[in-house]
């Protein structure tokens, strides 16, 4: 999803055929989670797409998922529900 403020779209199909969509943003959590988006880090720090920096809110995502790396290829997940 290029230029999208969320990383994952979760779709639940209801019995009546309607769909409920949950938009999720995934963030790396080492010591804390930044609720700012639209910036780049790591190897891709020089990023010139014109995307503006924004604060996570219910207009940009419904859930923020924090992923904290542990040892031995394991992770802790933190869910921040925004709806």
C-alpha positions in Angstrom: 0.0 0.0 0.0 2.2 2.9 -1.1 1.6 6.2 0.7 -0.9 4.6 3.0 -1.0 5.6 6.7 -1.6 2.0 7.7 0.2 -1.3 7.2 -2.5 -3.9 7.5 -6.2 -4.0 6.6 -8.3 -6.6 8.4 -11.7 -7.4 6.9 -14.5 -9.2 8.8 -17.4 -10.3 6.8 -20.7 -10.2 8.7 -23.5 -12.7 8.3 -25.6 -10.1 6.3 -22.7 -9.8 3.8 -21.5 -6.4 5.1 -17.8 -5.9 5.7 -16.2 -4.4 8.8 -12.7 -3.0 8.1 -10.0 -2.4 10.7 -7.0 -0.4 9.7 -3.8 -1.3 11.6 -0.4 0.5 11.8 2.6 -1.6 12.9 5.4 0.1 14.8 8.7 -1.2 16.2 8.8 -0.9 20.0 12.3 -1.0 21.6 11.8 1.2 24.6 8.7 3.1 23.5 6.3 3.4 20.5 6.1 6.6 18.5 2.6 7.6 17.5 4.0 9.8 14.7 3.9 8.5 11.2 5.0 9.5 7.7 8.7 9.5 8.4 11.3 6.9 7.5 14.0 5.3 9.6 16.8 2.8 9.3 18.5 2.3 5.9 15.8 4.3 4.1 16.3 7.5 6.1 16.7 9.6 3.0 13.2 9.5 1.8 11.8 12.1 -0.6 8.2 11.2 -1.3 6.6 14.4 -0.1 4.6 12.4 2.5 3.8 14.6 5.5 4.5 13.6 9.0 1.3 13.0 11.0 0.1 11.8 14.5 -1.7 8.5 14.7 -5.4 9.0 15.3 -8.7 7.3 14.5 -8.7 9.1 11.1 -5.4 7.3 10.1 -5.9 3.8 11.8 -8.1 1.9 14.2 -5.3 -0.2 15.8 -1.6 0.4 16.5 0.4 -2.8 16.9 3.7 -2.5 18.7 6.3 -5.2 18.0 9.2 -5.6 20.5 12.0 -7.9 19.4 13.2 -10.4 22.1 16.0 -12.9 21.9 15.8 -16.2 20.0 13.5 -15.0 17.2 10.6 -14.2 19.5 8.6 -11.0 19.9 6.2 -9.3 22.3 3.1 -7.6 20.7 1.3 -4.6 22.2 -2.1 -3.6 20.8 -3.4 -0.1 21.1 -7.1 0.0 20.1 -8.2 3.3 18.8 -11.9 2.7 18.1 
